[in-house]
Amino acid sequence: MKRLLFLASLLFALMAGAHAAAPKPDMVFIIADDLGWADVGFHGGNAPTPHLDRLKGEGIELTQHYVAPVCSPTRTGLMTGRCWSRFGVTTPTNNRALPWDTVTLPRALKSAGYDTCLTGKWHLGSKPEEGPNHFGFDHSYGSLAGGVSPWNHRYKQGPFSITWHRDEKLIDEAGHVTDLIASEAVKWIESRDQAPFFLYAPFTAVHLPVKEPAEWLARVPAGITGDVARHYAASVMHLDAAVGRIITALEKKGRRENTIIVFTSDNGGSTTENNDLKYPDDHCPSGKLPGNNLPLRGQKASVYEGGTRVPTLLSWPTKLKPGTFPGVAQITDWMPTLCALADAQPNQDLQWDGINLWPQLSGTEPVKPRAIYTVGPGFNSRAVRDGDWKLIVSVKEAKSEATELYDLATDPNETTDLAAKLPDKVATLRARMDELSKTDRDAVAKD
């Protein structure tokens, strides 16, 4: 009996040691820029996206994943786990978005032993001295400012036009922006040793202006006509191939099975003019972008579903079976979720608005209804979704307000405004919105 007890104790100790030594997951977070709901193949897009389709088939699609209506706010939510309005960030900004001492997602992961890298678009402070390396990234590369012209890598005309950098030192390189961002990601993956890593790859595709290489234009389906439409489709396909390159690099490194990959967009698709004259001339084609958010209502900069509900995929081969997550998720959820999976324990209250989604994603807890708060550009529009009900409040001329109410369970495309018919529901949701808005601007960056 003593011998059996000894062997049982030894086995338990070995199992406990094996569990303690289980490697932490690597993490790759990919954000497309202005990619619409229906721009991807798995939502019926007209441009093929085989790598994303495969990622969906092997992972989970989050069918109700929300972001901010525009780029810098979404990135603020990802980096902090808090609503962007708390930092006063509601529009694309070249100013420093975060206080210097903010515990960002990469900083939290570094405390848990992770190597960290950003390759792509930062847009949370466009001066080199306010770049990613100052907020937790070991290595950074790409655009300090916003989406750049694809070949000359210049941002809008003005003080931040020259923005392409490596580790916050401005550089000049040749090549298409999608290829450069992907190549840097692949090179960084190839250089990894045994430490777990967090790779953040915010691509600039399919942000204007689009101008694709001839090889990608040649692959566009013949049924897509018009210069801008064909360049846009090529940009989607090029982005998809870049995602495939990152996945292949993980596979060659032998790390794919224990890597969490998230793919999403920073906001809905856009239909603005491609050849925006504010950008230095890269001889890009003229015409409206064909960003497709159908059947959802609205587009980029709007708090309607088409501006904030985006195609989102999650893959972790050793932990997640393929399927669909029907619950409500928001960009602010990823910091609490990834920190929990990395065992990155904050030693202070980070005042997260997001939640750890892993128990629901993994099926250990049921999907739960929740409320999320969205603030549009300039604080001129707000939305609160609570369960299946969504209230939108917009500031009109003379500071008057317009109120809209939608039942997303029966009307996901927001076609029937029920505000006049259901004043009690409006009042309940407005009270919830007012409560959530109390933290607006409570964390604004100061000099």
C-alpha positions, 0 to 999 in steps of 0.5 A: 500500500505504501508503495502504491501511495508513493507511486500515485504521489509521484505520478501526481507530481509528474503530472503537475510538473508537466502541467506547470511546464506547459508552454504558453501560447504564441499570439498573432493578432491581425487587423485589416484596415477598412475591410467591410463585412462582405469584402471577404470570401466567407461572407460572399465577397466577390474577391476570393480569400482562400487563406481566410476561408481556411482559417474560418474552417479551422477555427471559430467565427465571431459573428457579432464582433464589434469595433469602433467606427474608425481606426485609432479608437479601435486600436486604443480599445485593443491596446488598453481593454477600455473604451476609446472614449475614456481616452478622448479618442474618437477620430483618427489621430496623430496625437499621442492617444495614451498616457505614458504609464498606460499598461498596454496589452504588449506591456502586460504580456511582456510581464508574463515573459512574452517577446512583442512585435508590431509590424504595420500601422500604429496610429496612436501617436505619429511622432517617433518619440511616441511610437510603439516601442514606448508602449511595450513593443520590443520591435516595431516597423511600418507606419507611425501614422495612419494608412499610407499610399501603397508604394511611396509609403507616405501618409497625408500631406503635412507634418506626418507625411514621412512616417515609415519607420523601423523601431521609431527611426524613419526609413525609406524602402521600396516595395508594396506596403502589404508585402513589406508588412508581411515580410517583416512579420515572417522574418520576426517569426523566423527569428524567434527562440523558445520564448512565447511571443505576441505579434501584432500585424495591423495591415494598411490594406484595404485603406485608401489609396489602393494601387496593386501590383500587376500580378495581383490585378491579373488574378482578379476575377473577370467579372469585377470591372472598373479600375478602383474596383479591380484594385480594391479586389486585388488589395483584398486578395493580396491581404489574404495572401499575406495572412497565408504567409504568416500562417506558413511561417508559423507552420515552418517554425513548428509553432502553429499548433500552439498559436492563437490567431485573431483576424479582424478589421478596425471598422467597416468598409468605406466608399470614399474617393480612392485618389484622395488628393491629401495623399502624396501622389502615388498615381492611384486610380480615381473613383469611389472605393467599393467597400461592402458591408451588406446586408448590414446598414452603414459604413466606416465612421457610422455606429450602425452595424455596417460601421462597427460589426466586422468579419472576425476569426479566432484559431487555436488548433490545440484548444478550439474546435471549428465552429461559430461563436454567436455571442457579443464581443468587442475589441476591448475584450481581447486584452482581458482574454489574451492576458488570462491565457498568458497568465499575465496577472496585472498588479493593479486594477486596469479598469477594463471595459472588456471581459475575458471571453475565453470561458465562453469561447471554449464552451466552459461557460454558456454564452451570456448577454451583455451590454457594450458601448460605442462612441462615434467620431467627435462624440456626435453619435453613440450606441449602446447594445444590451442583449438584442436591443440597440439604441443610437443617439446622434447629435444633429444641428443646433445640438438636437438629438435623434434617437433610434431603436432597433431589435437586432434579433429580428432586424439585424440590418437596422431597417425598422426604427422602433423608438417611437413605438417603445418609449419605455425601452428607449428610456431604459437603454438611454439610462444605461448609455448615460451610466456607461458614458460617465467614464468618457475622458477619464483617462485622457493623455496629458503632457 
